[in-house]
């Protein structure tokens, strides 16, 4: 038998982790951070009952602690969970990496869409960085300009 959401919230509160609500847990589950609930039936009836397995409790506690540590950053938490070997959806990881890459690309290309304008923007930035690095002490041995 698994643990329903109320039981997990009670266990978290008993361990001093009392900042979550049922609504937050549901949102974190739908976003892919918390493990998916498993559908079973209530004993003696056919009513559905959604539970987490005992093995999921460690991941739930880890997610709580990581969200506290990283100030609620879902991107940072999903990356740490993935690196620790927890089952994180690939879509969540893809969004984690694509958002900053797309923002960087927008800044780099200055929102241009014409290939010639993009090449000009990128080469202007590269030339500016090379000029700045040219006068950085200690880099003359690394850079050949």
C-alpha positions, 0 to 999 in steps of 0.5 A: 500500500502506498501513501496518499498526499495527506499522509505525505504532507503530514510526514513532511510537517512532522520532519519540520518541512511545513511549507507545502500545501496539497495544491502545491504538490499537485502542481509539482506533480503535473509539472513533472518534478514530483513522481507520478501518483499511482492509481489504485482502489480504496480497500473494499470499494472500487473508488480510485485512490492515488498514492505514492510508493514508499520508494518515492518518499525519498525523492519527495523529501529531496525535492522539498529540500532542493526547492528550499535551497534554490529558492523555488527554482524548478530549473535548478531542482530538475537538473539536480534531480536528473544528475542524482539519477531520479526519474525526471521527464525529458520534456522538463529537462528540455525546457530547463535547457532550451529557455536560457539558450533561446534567451542567449540566442535572442541577445546574441542575434539582437532579434534579427532573422535575416542570416546576413544581419545575424552574421553581422551581429555575431561577428561584431560581438566576437570582434569586440570580445577579441579586442578586449581580450587582446589587452588582457594580461596573461592571455597573449600566450593563449590567444594568437591574434 
